Amino acid sequence: MKVECKKCHFAGDADEESLVEEGGECLIEYFCSWCDEVVTINDEIKS
């Protein structure tokens, strides 16, 4: 699935294993190679 880094808006791919449930909210964690850190977002790019 395509995701976008909230910090730099670099679009990347997150796999299904990166989905995290937290407090009833579905979050996606993925490693942004541009920011060089793991980013947590709560929505995906609609393609």
C-alpha positions as CSV (number, residue, x, y, z in Angstrom):
1,M,0.0,0.0,0.0
2,K,1.2,3.5,-0.8
3,V,1.8,5.8,2.2
4,E,3.1,9.3,2.6
5,C,5.4,10.6,5.2
6,K,3.8,13.2,7.3
7,K,7.1,15.0,7.8
8,C,8.6,15.2,4.3
9,H,5.6,13.9,2.2
10,F,7.8,11.4,0.6
11,A,5.6,8.6,-0.8
12,G,6.7,5.1,0.0
13,D,5.4,1.6,0.4
14,A,4.2,0.0,3.6
15,D,3.5,-3.7,4.0
16,E,0.5,-5.2,5.8
17,E,2.7,-6.1,8.8
18,S,3.3,-2.5,9.5
19,L,-0.4,-2.0,10.6
20,V,-0.6,-1.3,14.3
21,E,-3.8,-1.0,16.3
22,E,-3.6,1.6,19.0
23,G,-6.5,2.8,21.1
24,G,-9.0,1.8,18.5
25,E,-7.1,3.6,15.8
26,C,-5.4,1.9,13.0
27,L,-1.9,3.2,12.5
28,I,0.7,2.4,9.9
29,E,4.4,2.3,10.8
30,Y,6.9,2.4,8.1
31,F,10.6,3.4,7.6
32,C,11.0,6.6,5.6
33,S,14.3,6.4,3.8
34,W,14.2,10.2,3.2
35,C,13.8,11.1,6.9
36,D,15.8,8.1,7.9
37,E,13.4,7.2,10.7
38,V,10.3,5.2,11.4
39,V,7.2,7.2,10.7
40,T,3.7,6.5,12.1
41,I,0.7,7.7,10.1
42,N,-3.0,6.9,10.3
43,D,-4.1,7.1,6.7
44,E,-3.1,5.8,3.4
45,I,-2.9,7.4,0.0
46,K,-6.0,6.6,-2.1
47,S,-4.9,5.6,-5.5
